[in-house]
Amino acid sequence: MSFPEQDWRLLRSLHSAALGRYCARVPEECAAVMQDADSPAHDRYLCLFRLIKERDGRIAAAFNDMRRSTAIQRLAAMILLGVTTDEELAQFSRATRESATALAEILGPSKKARKAR
């Protein structure tokens, strides 16, 4: 599927806002880990290290390598991260929305994994 020019321009403009939303969320998660007074300092450090490493992988999947050939994957990753609004997604063409949301469902945690959480 060819990524439409209008959707490409929209994704490029959405990129910065979505990245900002994600980057605002990560320090809050880090602060929550560090404020867990019931855990020893070393355990908090290890948890923080794993959290940052995992979040770094997620940020790369959603925001690095922005090319038209990877646009659907990047949009799907942004959807999975929850950094796009319904209003923003509604601006994309129907085909792009359907492709990105279908890919997000495929790449997202399975229903079994979601129930276990």
ABEGO torsion letter per residue (X at the ends): XBBBAAAAAAAAAAAAAAAAAAAAAAAAAAAAAAABAABBAAAAAAAAAAAAAAAAAAAAAAABGBBAAAAAAAAAAAAAAGABBAAAAAABBAAAAAAAAAAAAAABBBAAAAAAX
